[in-house]
Each structure stands twice: as C-alpha cells, then as structure tokens.
Amino acid sequence: MNPVAEIAIAILLVMGGIFILVGSWGLARLPSLMTRLHGPTKASTLGVGACLIASMIYFPASGQPWSAHEMLITIFLLLTAPISANMIAKAHLHRQGHSIDPNPADGIPEGLPAPPTGDDWATFRGAESSRDD
Amino acid sequence: MIRRLLPHPALSVLLVIVWMLLVNELGFGALFLALVFGVVVPLVTSRFWPERPKVRFGRDALAYLLIVIFDVIVANFEIAWIILTRRNRDLRSCWLVIPTELRSAEAITVLAGTISLTPGTVSSDISSDGRALLVHALDVADPAAEVARIKQRYETRLMKVFR
C-alpha cells in the first residue's frame, strides 16, 4: 500500500479513537445529564467520522473497490445525533420540570429561564403534570 | 400534474441518490428501484408534510454547509479540551434563550441541529409559540455574546437559504 495513504489512515484511526475515548470519558465524569449530553453529540461524531474516512481511504488504497457506505454512515450520524440529544433533553425536562440546574457542581442554583414570548417551553405546554418541585 | 406526482422534488432526488449509494453499484435494476422509491415515498408521506419548504440550493446553502462542517471539527477539539482539563465546579454551564426570526419548521430544525452539533451547545426545547430556542451551553463566559454569535453566524445565513 502507498505509504502516504498508510500514514493518513493511521493518523485518522488514532485521532478517531482518542476522540471517542474522550467523549466517553466526558460521559462518565461530567456532573449532570445536560452536561453529559455534550460528550456524545460532538466528540463522538468526529471520532466516528475520522474512522470512517480512514476506511474510505483504506479500501481504494489496498486495491479493493471504493464504497460510498462510509459517507452515508457519516451523514446519518450527523442527522441523528442532534435529534436523539434533543429527545433525551426533552425527556429530562419532562421529568425535572422547570428546576433543572445547568451545572449542579458549581454550587449556584439556577432554574430554567422563561421564553421571551409565548406561555412556556413546548415540552411543558398542555401537560398539567409538569412537575415544578 | 407534475406537482401532484412529485410533491417534494428535492426529497425525490435525495432518495434516488441515497438509494444508489446504498446499493453501491450502477445498474438498471438498482436505478429503477431508486426511481420507484423516489416517486412513491414522497407521495405516501406527503400527508404528513403538506407544504413544500422554500429552499434555495445555491452558494448560500453550500457556504452554510462548509461553515457547519468546519465548526463541528473545531467544536470537537474544544469539547475534548474542556472534558480533559476543566474541573466540574469550574464549568460555566448555563441556559441560553435564543430568540429566532426563522418561521418555517424546516429552517428552525436545521438551526437547532446545527446548535447541537457545534461548540458546547445542545438545543433542548422550543418555546410554545416557536419563537425561541432553549439551549444548554457547557461552558460560556458571556451568555449574551454567545447568543449574538449564534444568531449572527448561523441564523442570518439560514435566512438566505430558507426564504
């Protein structure tokens, strides 16, 4: 295999691995659900992306046919990561109500801000059971 | 007639391209099936998506895409650095409220998705009247400046893409 391609693949794989590791470490060590969401939505998208680019270089460089599947995986990942993060955040809002603190570790209690217009955030509207405790 | 047969032409084109990439070979059979899906799927789902979004696929859309890709890469380095070096009690996390002038559902969805993918912010909810986004920021020194940056960097560009 072409040494340039080999070096590029190695760099991409190591970089991707490091990003995925850091993202998972963030999931373990950050203080609350909302802060933990930041790890998987960002750090892992680039990590997986780098691994997939490495795969896209590897197959043509080793004489096998090129495949577009990696590109599709990247696109689907970029489309679904924000949506799943949003669903998790909304479920968390439902459970906790207006009292969610953005960072419980800093010792400053803060609740949700009110929207500038409209009655409330969409998650709470129409649900009498939105618990404010 | 064409409008009734192809309620979402851009979606049809996208489905054909994605199907061809999934099959990963150029052949008559695959292309035929791709075209069938490209026509049938938008027709079947058009009830759930009655209005055609007004999108301009031009230089502005391409520029927006490139900016987002660049920001996603930068965001990864920033978040990785924060996770590795910052102590939890020093994180300046806060809620941001981003008032938005975008009105179409598609444009707001793209803005919310972009916010989730880019530096230190995850969009969590939208106000009941659809005029503001609730965003959780991992570490910002100046919330007002961050809101202004998001509005200026993404929203103004999206306004040119979605009329």
Interface residues (C-beta under 8 A of the other chain):
Chain A: I18 F19 V22 G23 W25 G26 R29 L30 P31 M34 T35 L37 H38 G39 T41 K42 A43 T45 L46 G47 S67 A68 H69 M71 L72 L78 L79 A81 P82 I83 A85 N86 A89 K90 L93 P102 N103 A105 D106 G107 E110 L112 P113 P115 P116 T117 G118 D119 D120 W121 A122 T123 R125
Chain B: V18 L21 L22 N24 V72 I73 A75 N76 I79 A80 I83 L84 N88 R89 D90 L91 R92 S93 C94 W95 V97 P99 A112 G113 T114 I115 S116 L117 T118 G120 V122 S123 S124 D125 I126 S127 S128 D129 G130 R131 A132 L134 H136 A137 L138
